[in-house]
Each structure stands twice: as structure tokens, then as C-alpha cells.
Amino acid sequence: MSFLQDPPQLPDPWIRDRVLRGWLDWRLSSVRRAALAPHLEALAAHALAAYRERRITPRCEPVLTPWDAWGARVDRIALTPAWERGPAITTRHGLLWAGHADSADGAARADQFARVYLYHCASEFHTCPLAMTDGALAALVASGERALIERVRPRYLSRDPATLWLSGQWMTETPGGSDVARSETIARRDAGGQWRLYGRKWFSSAVVGEAALALARPEGAADGGSALGLFHAETRDAAGNWNGLRVQRLKDKLGTRELPTAEIELDGVPAWPLGEPAHGVRKIAPMLNVTRLWSTLGALATARRALALAGDYATRRQAFGRRLTSQSLHRETLADAACAFEAAFHLAFHAALLLGRVEAGVATADEAAALRLLIPLAKLWVSKLAVALVSECLEAFGGAGYIEDTGLPQLLRDVQVFPIWEGTTNVMALDMLRALGQHGLTPLRAALTPAPAAADAAAAQAVRDAFDAAERWLVANAGDRDRLEGGARRLGYTLARTCAAALLAEHAAWSSQRGDAAPATALTRFLARGLDRLPGAHADRNALLAELFSRDAG
């Protein structure tokens, strides 16, 4: 064989990421950037090393051993090397504690998620238990359970891997996925007054953690979601053995295969209620704000990895006598993907910035209300966009993008989890409607519509026009719940794209003044695709669904 194709190399994820570096220069103080830079440099170096290692070592997955050689039930889970390294990287580089450091400027979350963004693809989804832990801490703090917080918070934010605790999340059961109100797990007090959990959890992400947040119905409580309690369960006894928990099996999933997701049986796991043992579904909200943002950043990071590899490959691959970098249609395809990514980046990181400002108590009222909308909007749009972008990038490799041992198909399998994890696209759209019912569009418009002096006038007008169109659609359908819910996804895409364009417009104006024209180019291309995705006057859908909804076996 005379020809061997030069495979893609991963460009340095920190040095070569213009979008990340530009955003941090724009939004963070020089002092914070200087303190953050060593962590980003180290995480980028880790990402490069992990990419090279994966190319020469076989993939492995977690393995469950239910019984030891002598018949004792052990439920031992062997993890991948990346997961074994995870606690040390987490504590060394502040993947959890950085988001909770004192922050007079309100930028702690932006600082934290810059680290997460560079770590995610190298982590083999070790970011999942980090997200769950971060979310669990948010729910604990919101509960006001002082004794529990003082005992657990130092563990969750430990800077020593030997004392770090990670949390899982036990919500999903066989009767319902997103419909957690159908939970059948029972919480019962033992003779000493300790709450203990009994039941089956169908989908337990990152089961290897030392704790978990779980929904359970106190024994004797009524049916329905309002009677459920939210509990902080602790999975290990003093010797480090499972405490009232059995792992039935690990899930065989499309992607995220290095992540040990399990079906578990709870038989007396000790737990502590967050507040009164009721209204547990409502108490999940602070956790979801955090975990949905982690999901959004993971999707964004995966899209960036695919774009970086596709761009590098274009410099190495020749077809029809020319490199891909000189072929106009290939350049157009990747440029469209890059401008969509850049807009998505601004939406995701602005949501992170606002979360930090709200938690630090420095946000305006409009920013706080806007955050309530931005998190479901970012999760809804960025997660779906990332799947499309990764798919497009795999296509840019031709047949090599479909070959398993290139590592490229794994990107597509893994990114598909994000529109599902922590609420599907439809769940996010309905959550957005609830937020609109509380605040309307006014806070979002006030917080995100760029001032004429801060952005290109045409871009600012496009943003105002899209917000106006969304406002008109909401008013026109205000009395028709079915119509509102049916159009919620398209409304969400419209609002997400509009917010992303507003943020990109401001950054483009700032960058242009410093001689960087790339953000303005991204803005122009993004606006050319239009912001409005609102539903039109569609005919009745029932005829299209009659066959799909039929239960005839044939």
C-alpha cells in the first residue's frame, strides 16, 4: 500500500480556541484570567495526552462484579483509567470548588465552566458525577439544613481526592422518566428515627459516588408529586462497603459507555430529608439549574472537539488534486458549523456567568429573571445543535468518520445524550413556557437586547425584530394551551437563537475595536440563517399521527 492518510491531530484546546480565549478576555478581569490560565493550560495538556493515549490503547468500559470468589455479594465496579484519575484532576483544578469560591465579581461560575469545558472530552464523562455533585450541593444549600450542609459541603468541595465525595442522582423509576411524580420508592424511619430508602431506581448515573439525591415517598403519604420527599442518601458504611444498596446491572447504552450507569435496589439506604419530607419535586429545581448547565457545556465541548478535528483533517486530506482547505464547498460547510458553534458558545457561557452573578448576589432583577429562561433555552438549543454539528463534522471525514477505531463515531454517540440527560428537548420547552408564565419576555429583552452603541445596528434590529415576533406569537396564542405547548419547541429555538445573536453582536463589536474581525464574520453568517423558527399556521396533525399512534400488531 503506497498511500497512508495522515490522521487528524487535536489542536491545543486552550491555545487554539479563539472563541474561548476571546470570551474570557471580554468577560473576566485580568486578575481572574491570570489565576485561571495555569489551570486551563494544564487541562488542555491533559486533553492532548488523553487524545493521544486513546489512539494507541484499546477502549475499556466499567465492569460489574456482583459476587466475590467466595460467594459474598460485593457489587464491585472496575472503572476506566480516566475515571480513576478523575478525583485527582477534579480537586487539583477546581472543577467543583472553583464554582463556589467567594466571588465579588460574580464570575466564579464562568471561571469554573471554562475548566469544565476543557476537561469534558478527556474525562470519559467523569463530568457526570461532578455535575450531580454540584447540583446536589445547590439543593442542599437551598434546603437550609444547616447540620447536613456543614457535614457534607466540605466533602463535595474538597481539594483532596482522599476526602472528596461525589454524588449521584436517583430520580428515574420504571413507571416514569421525566414524570418523577410516579415514584414508588418508600422512605421509612427505623427504630432509631433514621430515614431509610426502599425501592428500585431504574437509571442511576454515576452509581459509584458516596452519596445521592433521591426522591422517595414517606411511608403512608398520599400519591402524587407533592407528597414525595427529597433525600440525601449516603451509600457507604464506615468500612467503605455498600450500605443497603445492591447494583442489579450496568446499563448497555448507545454512548457514554465509560460512565457506570446502573439499575439499583435500595434496601434500607440511610438518608436525610432536605427540609420536610414533602414537595420533593419542587426542591429539585436548584439542582436542575446547575446540572442542566453542565449538560449544555458538555454538549458545547463535544461540538468544539469535532470541529477542531475536522478543521485539522482538512489541512491533511487531499481530494481531486487539492487539499480540503482549498475547496470552496468544504470551507462553506465548516464555516457554517463554526458560526453556529460560536453563537451557541456565547449563550452557554452567558448562562454560566449569570448563574455566578445570581449566586454571588450581584445580579440585577432582570438578570435573575432572565437566568430562569436562559438555562432551559441553552439546554434546549445547544444540546440539539451539538448533535447536528458533530454529525456534520463526521461527514467532513467521509468514510473515515464512520470507522469505529478512528474514535470519531464515539463523539456522535456521546453527544446524543445531551438532548436527553436532565430533561429532553420537549421538557425544556415546557419549562421555558412555565418561566414565561412567571416573567414574560420583558426581563430577557432587558438583559440581552444589545444597545445600539454596543453592537452593529442591523444586528441589534434583527434581535429586536425576533423578540417582537416571539412576543406577538405568545399574545396571539395566549388563550390556547394546546397551541402554546405545540409550538413551544420552535419558540424555544427562536428565543435561544435570538439571545445567542444578541450576545455575539456585543462581543463582535468589542472584538472589532481590538482588531479581531472573526466574531463579526460569525455574526453575519449566523444572522443570514435567520433567527425566527416560530410555528406557522399548520394544518391539523391528527391525520399524520393516526398510523403512528395505532396499536394494531399487523
C-alpha positions in Angstrom: 0.0 0.0 0.0 1.7 3.2 -1.2 -0.5 5.8 0.5 -1.3 6.3 4.2 -3.6 9.1 5.2 -2.2 11.4 7.8 -4.8 11.2 10.7 -6.2 14.3 12.3 -4.3 15.7 15.3 -6.0 17.6 18.1 -5.0 21.2 18.2 -4.2 22.6 21.6 -7.7 23.1 23.1 -6.6 26.2 25.0 -4.1 27.9 22.7 -6.1 27.2 19.6 -9.6 28.0 20.8 -10.1 31.6 19.6 -13.7 31.7 20.9 -12.9 30.6 24.4 -9.9 32.9 24.7 -11.8 35.9 23.3 -14.8 35.4 25.6 -12.6 35.2 28.7 -10.7 38.3 27.7 -14.0 40.1 27.2 -15.8 39.0 30.4 -13.2 38.3 33.0 -10.9 40.6 34.9 -7.1 40.4 34.2 -6.6 39.2 37.8 -9.0 36.3 37.4 -7.7 35.4 33.9 -4.2 35.3 35.3 -5.2 32.9 38.1 -7.3 30.8 35.8 -4.7 30.4 33.0 -2.5 27.8 34.6 -5.5 25.5 35.2 -6.6 25.9 31.6 -3.1 25.2 30.3 -2.9 22.1 32.4 -6.4 20.8 31.4 -5.6 21.4 27.8 -2.3 19.4 28.2 -4.3 16.6 29.8 -6.8 16.7 26.9 -4.0 16.4 24.4 -2.4 13.5 26.3 -5.7 11.7 26.7 -6.4 12.1 23.0 -3.0 10.6 22.1 -3.4 7.8 24.6 -6.8 6.8 23.2 -5.3 6.4 19.8 -2.9 3.7 20.9 -4.8 1.9 23.7 -8.0 -0.1 23.4 -11.2 1.3 24.8 -12.4 -0.2 28.0 -15.7 0.1 29.9 -16.7 -0.3 33.6 -17.2 -3.9 34.7 -19.6 -5.0 37.5 -18.6 -8.0 39.6 -21.7 -8.9 41.7 -20.1 -11.7 43.8 -16.6 -12.4 45.0 -14.8 -15.7 44.7 -16.3 -17.0 48.0 -19.9 -16.1 47.3 -20.2 -12.8 49.1 -22.2 -10.0 47.4 -19.7 -7.2 46.7 -21.1 -5.3 43.6 -17.6 -4.2 42.8 -17.3 -1.8 39.8 -14.0 -1.6 38.0 -13.6 1.8 36.4 -11.7 3.1 33.4 -8.3 4.7 33.9 -9.7 8.1 33.1 -12.3 7.7 35.9 -9.6 6.5 38.3 -7.7 9.8 37.5 -10.9 11.9 37.8 -10.9 12.7 41.6 -7.2 13.9 41.4 -7.9 16.2 38.4 -11.1 17.4 39.9 -9.5 18.5 43.2 -6.3 19.8 41.6 -8.0 22.0 39.0 -11.1 23.1 41.0 -13.7 21.6 38.8 -16.1 21.8 41.7 -14.7 24.2 44.3 -13.9 27.0 41.8 -17.6 27.5 41.2 -18.3 28.0 44.9 -15.3 30.3 45.8 -16.0 33.8 47.1 -16.7 35.9 44.1 -17.2 39.7 44.4 -17.3 40.0 40.6 -19.8 37.2 40.2 -17.6 35.3 37.7 -16.9 32.1 39.7 -19.2 30.0 37.6 -17.8 31.3 34.3 -14.3 30.5 35.7 -15.5 27.0 36.7 -17.1 26.2 33.4 -14.1 27.3 31.4 -12.3 24.5 33.2 -15.1 22.0 32.7 -15.3 22.9 29.0 -11.6 21.9 28.5 -11.9 18.8 30.7 -15.1 17.2 29.5 -14.0 15.3 26.4 -10.9 13.9 28.1 -12.9 12.9 31.2 -14.9 10.0 29.6 -17.9 11.6 31.2 -16.5 11.8 34.7 -18.1 15.2 34.4 -21.4 13.5 35.0 -20.9 12.8 38.8 -19.3 16.2 39.0 -22.5 17.7 37.6 -24.6 15.7 40.0 -22.4 16.7 43.0 -22.6 20.4 42.0 -26.3 20.1 41.7 -26.7 18.2 44.9 -24.8 21.0 46.7 -27.2 23.6 45.3 -30.2 21.7 46.5 -28.6 21.2 49.9 -27.9 24.9 50.3 -31.4 25.8 49.2 -32.9 23.4 51.8 -31.3 25.3 54.7 -30.5 22.1 56.5 -27.5 23.6 58.4 -26.2 20.5 60.1 -26.3 18.4 56.9 -24.7 21.2 54.9 -21.9 21.6 57.4 -21.2 17.9 57.4 -21.4 17.3 53.6 -20.3 20.6 51.9 -16.6 20.2 52.8 -16.6 16.7 51.2 -18.2 17.9 48.0 -15.8 20.8 47.7 -12.7 19.0 49.0 -9.4 19.8 47.4 -8.0 16.5 48.4 -9.0 13.4 46.4 -8.8 11.2 49.5 -11.7 13.1 51.1 -13.7 14.1 48.1 -17.3 12.9 47.9 -19.2 12.5 44.7 -23.0 12.4 44.4 -25.3 10.5 42.1 -28.9 11.2 41.3 -31.7 8.7 41.9 -34.9 10.0 40.3 -35.9 7.8 37.4 -38.0 4.7 38.1 -39.7 2.2 35.8 -43.2 3.9 36.0 -41.9 7.3 34.8 -38.9 9.0 33.3 -39.5 12.8 33.4 -42.7 12.1 35.2 -41.0 11.6 38.6 -44.2 12.0 40.5 -44.9 8.3 39.9 -42.0 7.3 42.1 -42.6 4.1 44.0 -39.6 4.3 46.3 -40.6 4.4 50.0 -38.8 6.3 52.8 -39.3 4.7 56.2 -37.9 5.6 59.7 -36.2 2.8 61.6 -36.4 2.3 65.4 -33.8 4.9 66.0 -35.5 7.5 63.9 -33.1 7.2 60.9 -34.8 7.6 57.5 -34.1 4.7 55.1 -35.0 4.2 51.5 -36.6 1.1 49.9 -37.3 0.6 46.2 -35.8 0.3 42.7 -34.2 3.1 40.8 -34.1 2.4 37.1 -31.4 4.8 35.9 -28.7 5.8 38.3 -26.0 7.9 36.7 -22.5 7.5 38.2 -23.5 5.0 40.8 -20.0 4.9 42.3 -20.5 8.1 44.3 -20.5 8.2 48.1 -23.9 9.9 48.1 -27.0 10.7 46.0 -30.1 12.8 45.9 -33.2 10.6 45.8 -36.9 11.1 45.5 -38.9 8.9 47.8 -42.5 8.8 49.2 -42.6 8.7 53.0 -44.4 5.7 54.2 -48.2 6.4 54.4 -48.0 9.6 52.3 -50.5 10.3 49.6 -50.0 9.6 45.9 -48.7 12.4 43.6 -45.7 14.5 43.3 -46.3 16.9 46.1 -46.1 14.0 48.7 -42.6 13.0 47.6 -39.6 13.9 49.7 -36.1 14.8 48.5 -33.5 12.9 50.5 -29.7 13.0 50.7 -28.7 9.3 50.7 -25.3 8.1 51.7 -24.2 4.8 50.1 -21.2 3.6 52.1 -20.8 2.4 55.6 -17.7 3.3 57.8 -15.7 0.5 56.2 -16.5 1.7 52.7 -18.9 -1.1 51.8 -22.3 -0.6 50.2 -24.9 0.3 52.8 -28.3 -1.1 51.9 -27.7 -0.9 48.1 -27.4 -3.6 45.5 -26.3 -3.0 41.9 -28.5 -5.1 39.7 -26.7 -4.4 36.4 -24.9 -1.7 34.4 -26.8 -0.1 31.5 -25.8 -1.0 28.0 -26.1 2.4 26.3 -25.6 3.9 22.9 -22.9 6.2 24.2 -21.3 7.4 27.4 -20.2 3.8 27.8 -17.3 4.6 30.2 -19.9 6.1 32.6 -21.2 3.4 35.0 -25.0 3.9 34.9 -26.8 1.3 36.9 -30.1 -0.1 37.9 -30.1 -0.3 41.7 -32.1 -1.8 44.5 -32.4 0.2 47.7 -32.9 -1.9 50.8 -32.5 0.4 53.8 -30.1 3.0 52.5 -29.7 5.7 55.2 -31.0 9.1 54.1 -31.7 12.6 55.4 -34.6 14.7 54.1 -34.0 18.1 52.7 -36.5 20.1 54.8 -39.8 18.5 55.5 -40.2 15.1 53.6 -42.6 16.5 51.1 -42.7 18.7 47.9 -39.5 17.0 46.8 -40.1 17.6 43.1 -40.1 21.4 43.8 -36.9 21.1 45.7 -35.1 19.6 42.7 -35.2 22.9 40.9 -31.9 24.4 42.3 -30.2 21.1 41.3 -31.6 21.1 37.8 -30.4 24.7 37.1 -26.9 23.5 37.8 -26.9 20.1 36.1 -28.6 21.4 33.0 -25.9 23.9 32.6 -23.3 21.2 33.0 -25.1 19.3 30.2 -25.1 22.4 28.0 -21.4 22.9 28.5 -20.7 19.2 27.8 -22.6 19.4 24.5 -20.7 22.5 23.6 -17.3 20.9 24.4 -18.1 17.9 22.3 -19.1 20.1 19.3 -15.8 22.0 19.7 -13.8 18.8 19.7 -15.5 17.6 16.5 -14.9 21.0 14.8 -11.3 21.1 15.9 -10.6 17.6 14.4 -12.5 18.3 11.2 -10.5 21.6 10.7 -7.2 19.9 11.3 -8.1 17.0 9.0 -8.9 19.5 6.2 -5.3 20.6 6.3 -4.1 17.0 5.8 -6.6 15.5 3.3 -6.4 15.9 -0.5 -9.3 15.1 -2.8 -9.5 15.7 -6.6 -6.0 17.1 -6.6 -6.5 19.8 -3.8 -6.5 19.9 -0.1 -9.9 20.2 1.5 -8.8 23.6 2.9 -8.9 25.0 -0.7 -12.2 23.5 -1.7 -14.9 26.1 -1.6 -17.9 24.0 -0.6 -15.9 22.3 2.2 -14.9 25.7 3.5 -18.5 26.9 3.4 -19.7 23.8 5.3 -17.2 24.2 8.1 -17.7 28.0 8.3 -21.5 27.5 8.8 -20.8 25.0 11.5 -18.2 27.3 13.1 -20.5 30.3 13.2 -23.3 28.3 14.8 -20.9 27.0 17.4 -19.7 30.5 18.2 -23.3 31.7 18.8 -24.0 28.7 21.0 -20.8 29.3 23.0 -22.0 32.8 23.9 -25.4 31.6 25.0 -24.0 28.8 27.2 -21.3 30.8 28.8 -23.5 33.8 29.4 -25.9 31.5 31.3 -22.9 30.4 33.4 -21.9 34.0 34.0 -25.4 34.9 35.1 -25.7 31.9 37.4 -22.5 33.1 39.1 -23.8 36.6 39.4 -27.1 35.4 40.9 -25.3 33.2 43.4 -23.0 36.0 44.4 -25.9 38.4 44.9 -24.7 40.9 42.3 -27.2 40.2 39.6 -29.9 42.7 38.6 -33.5 41.7 38.9 -33.7 41.4 35.1 -30.6 39.2 35.1 -32.0 36.9 37.7 -35.3 36.6 35.9 -33.5 36.1 32.6 -31.5 33.3 34.0 -34.7 31.3 34.7 -35.3 31.4 31.0 -31.7 31.1 29.7 -30.9 27.7 31.3 -33.8 25.8 29.6 -33.2 27.7 26.4 -29.5 27.0 26.4 -30.0 23.3 27.2 -32.8 23.0 24.6 -30.9 24.6 21.7 -27.2 23.9 22.3 -27.8 20.2 23.0 -29.7 19.7 19.8 -27.3 21.9 17.8 -24.3 19.9 19.1 -25.7 16.7 17.7 -26.1 18.3 14.3 -22.7 19.9 14.4 -20.9 16.7 15.4 -22.8 14.8 12.6 -21.7 17.4 10.1 -18.1 17.1 11.2 -18.1 13.3 10.9 -19.4 13.7 7.4 -16.4 16.0 6.7 -14.2 12.9 7.2 -16.0 10.9 4.6 -15.9 7.2 5.2 -13.3 7.6 8.0 -15.9 9.4 10.1 -17.9 6.1 10.2 -15.0 3.9 11.2 -15.0 2.9 14.8 -11.3 2.8 15.6 -10.8 6.4 14.4 -12.6 7.4 17.6 -14.9 9.7 15.6 -18.2 7.8 15.9 -17.9 7.9 19.6 -18.3 11.7 19.5 -21.7 11.3 17.8 -22.8 8.6 20.2 -21.8 10.5 23.2 -23.2 13.9 22.2 -26.6 12.3 21.7 -27.0 12.0 25.5 -27.3 15.7 26.0 -30.7 16.4 24.5 -32.0 13.6 26.8 -30.0 14.0 30.0 -31.6 16.2 32.7 -34.7 16.8 30.6 -35.5 16.2 26.9 -35.9 19.0 24.4 -39.7 18.9 24.9 -39.3 19.0 28.7 -37.1 22.1 28.3 -39.6 23.7 26.1 -42.4 23.2 28.6 -40.1 24.5 31.4 -39.5 27.6 29.3 -43.3 28.1 29.0 -43.6 28.0 32.8 -40.8 30.6 33.1 -42.5 32.8 30.5 -45.7 32.5 32.5 -43.9 33.9 35.6 -41.9 36.7 34.0 -42.8 37.1 30.3 -40.2 38.2 27.9 -39.5 41.6 29.4 -36.6 40.6 31.7 -34.9 38.6 28.9 -35.3 41.5 26.5 -34.0 44.0 29.0 -31.0 41.8 29.9 -30.0 40.8 26.4 -31.1 43.3 23.7 -27.9 45.0 22.7 -27.8 48.8 23.0 -27.3 50.4 19.6 -23.9 51.8 20.7 -22.7 48.3 21.8 -23.4 46.4 18.6 -23.9 46.6 14.9 -27.2 48.4 14.2 -28.5 45.8 11.8 -27.8 43.0 14.3 -29.5 44.9 17.1 -32.5 45.4 14.9 -32.6 41.8 13.9 -32.6 40.8 17.6 -35.4 43.3 18.4 -37.5 42.0 15.4 -37.1 38.4 16.6 -38.1 39.3 20.1 -41.1 41.2 18.7 -42.2 38.2 16.6 -42.0 35.9 19.7 -44.0 38.4 21.7 -46.7 38.6 19.0 -46.9 34.8 18.8 -47.3 34.5 22.6 -50.0 37.1 22.7 -51.9 35.6 19.7 -51.9 32.1 21.4 -52.3 33.1 25.0 -55.7 31.5 25.4 -54.8 28.3 23.6 -52.8 26.0 25.9 -52.6 23.2 23.3 -51.2 25.7 20.7 -48.7 27.1 23.1 -47.4 23.7 24.1 -47.4 22.5 20.5 -45.3 25.5 19.4 -43.0 25.6 22.5 -40.1 23.9 20.9 -40.0 26.3 17.9 -40.5 29.2 20.2 -37.5 27.9 22.3 -35.3 27.7 19.2 -36.3 31.2 18.2 -35.6 32.7 21.6 -32.3 30.8 22.0 -31.0 31.9 18.6 -32.1 35.5 19.3 -30.3 35.6 22.7 -27.2 34.0 21.1 -27.2 36.6 18.3 -27.6 39.4 20.8 -24.6 38.2 22.8 -22.5 37.6 19.7 -23.3 41.0 18.4 -22.0 42.7 21.6 -18.8 40.6 21.5 -18.3 41.2 17.8 -18.4 45.0 18.4 -15.9 44.7 21.3 -13.6 42.4 19.3 -13.7 44.6 16.2 -12.4 47.5 18.2 -9.4 45.3 19.1 -8.7 44.3 15.5 -10.4 40.8 15.6 -12.9 40.6 12.8 -13.8 36.9 13.2 -16.7 37.4 15.6 -18.3 39.9 13.3 -18.0 37.4 10.5 -19.6 34.7 12.6 -22.4 37.1 13.5 -23.1 38.0 9.8 -23.2 34.3 8.8 -25.4 33.4 11.8 -27.9 36.2 11.1 -28.1 35.2 7.4 -29.7 31.9 8.5 -32.5 33.8 10.3 -33.5 33.9 13.9 -37.2 33.2 13.7 -38.2 29.5 14.0 -41.8 30.2 15.1 -44.5 27.8 14.0 -46.8 28.9 11.2 -50.5 28.1 10.6 -50.1 24.4 10.2 -53.0 22.1 9.3 -54.3 19.5 11.7 -51.7 17.0 12.7 -54.0 14.1 13.6 -54.1 12.5 10.1 -50.3 12.3 10.2 -50.3 10.6 13.6 -53.1 8.2 13.2 -50.9 5.4 11.8 -48.1 6.1 14.3 -50.4 6.0 17.3 -52.2 2.8 16.2 -51.7 -0.2 18.4 -52.6 -2.8 15.7 -50.0 -5.5 15.7 -50.4 -6.2 11.9 
